Amino acid sequence: MDSRIESKIGKAGTVPVVPGAVRRLRRGRWREVFIETFLRLNGFIAIAAILLIFIFLFKEGIQAFRTIPAGHFLQSQELDFDNVPQTVRLWQPVGQNPKYSLIPLLLGSFLVALPGTLIATIFGVACGIYLAEIAGKRTREVIKPAIELLAGVPSVVIGFFCLATLATFVQDALGTTFRLNAMVGALGVSLVIVPVIATMTDDALRAVPGYLREGAHALGANRWETITRVVVPAGASGLVAAILLGMGRALGETMIVLMATGNAAQVTLNPFDSVRTMTATIAAELGAVPQGGEQYRALFLVGSLLFVMTFLINLVAELAVARMRRRLAL
Amino acid sequence: MKSSAMVTPRPAREAVSNASPAKVAFGGVSFSYPGRQALSGVTLDVPERRVTAIIGPSGCGKSTLIKSINRIAEIGTEVKVEGRVTIDGQDVYAPGVDLVDLRRRVGMLFQKANPFPKSIFENVAFGPRIHGASRAGDLDQAVERSLRQAALWDEVKDRLGTSAMELSGGQQQRLCLARVLAVDPEVILMDEPCSALDPISTARIEELIEELRERYTVVIVTHNMQQAARVSDRTAFLLNGQLVEVDDTETIFTTPADRRTEDYITGRFG
């Protein structure tokens, strides 16, 4: 269609034009084409980057299976002191008989991410509801940037705070055996994802059309009933997305968990035990292993797994948002 | 519209002017939003069990006028109200007025049908639920009665559990009417209820208004003068926040007293 327009303008006489206007128009068009192409490229770069990361991770990760039997990522055999073989689930990549069970790492990640998400959900959703439905304009203008500021605190600072202050406090308050444990990490991680959940909850609820609130009020619903029976149910999918994205962040959080969880890779379901997450394992070990070695590849496998998990969580979150838009016919 | 001659009003039933007591009364009402005055000195009686149409050009304060009755106009903003708005003689802006009760007595239909993204049943049951009905039998009964009154029952009785968002625009607006009727109001406000509907859906709503008049006091804001002429007993013409004229609909559309009313209804402006 573009070329047709141009050819029409090009054949002088078809369209009466002022001399010079054609040149100006052409130059303007080129500029537009250039800007459009540039912007489009940038859009594709994001997709390309994800694809490349994906390929790169998997290319290395998949090679772990060349030397390590697949079953060993769950459990392996070890001779005890009486030379009796025992089944062990350990992540112990260094030594004569390296063990690569992913189970302690997966448990560690979830023991931090699930309580962390739970805590952040309680505060984040409450905060988002307050921002969207209750806070006046002026209060909102103070609180929203403050929350965003919290999101901007470097995670190493939060990790330091957890390690130095929060861990002692938790131990004094709850009398835990280990000073650094999954719960300390979870609390630290929740600090990072409360802003994510709060902001997204706020966005989701503000996307709920005002005429639904008006309709509820007009039927005699008070503010509380309007929020709990109309606005929150209408924005429920958005809230789910907010929580899932928070959980994705919690799973991917590295520095805080590296500093605050005690880094003991063990099979436990007790959130007050020291644990080691997948992310912390990669961060702590990858820098110290020879490139291309067995452990190097095993760490890439851990990374690939993490990538897939967060990718799936984010995907579900996106679907939830799409569902909400459809449901509200936005 | 511009070229059309005067609209033919519905045949007069009876002179309403002095026949029916005022259900809702505005006494010198001025209403302002921050930085904008929407109504100034409006005095108007809305007769009981009649349909009163409010007409006037965009931005003349029609919506504010009806939304000041159920105090929806003040939600999310600061407003200043002078004068008195009364229902059955009671000032709705008096201190200590129970807004929940006020809004139960005064239901409202909006310009855009606004069913909640819930099932058809839950939409209609919403009002009764928040006003304390909880027995399943009562709710079922209220829902059926309201849907029948809104002429929607036969179309939806087999799918009460499906989402209200799947209904057509006209059905959604009738569902909203059923939702209003379920709380047993005395006054029903309608803010251009047909502006987003096709002619057939509009006709159905107008038929319903015809039936509602027997039990309820209806105030309808409309842009459509034919509609005002078709459905209302009384018509009030509002301009720039002031009441220009109010009279029996037939009188307004045949022998308006004010030059501006005549100009508006003959399409010279607006």
Interface residues (C-beta under 8 A of the other chain):
Chain A: P209 G210 Y211 L212 R213 E214 G215 A216 H217 A218 L219 G220 A221 N222 E225 R229 V230 P233 A234 R327 L328 A329
Chain B: N70 I72 I75 G76 L99 V100 D101 L102 R103 R104 G107 M108 F110 K112 N114 P115 F116 P117 K118 F126 G127 I130 H131 S163 M165 C176 R179 V180 V183
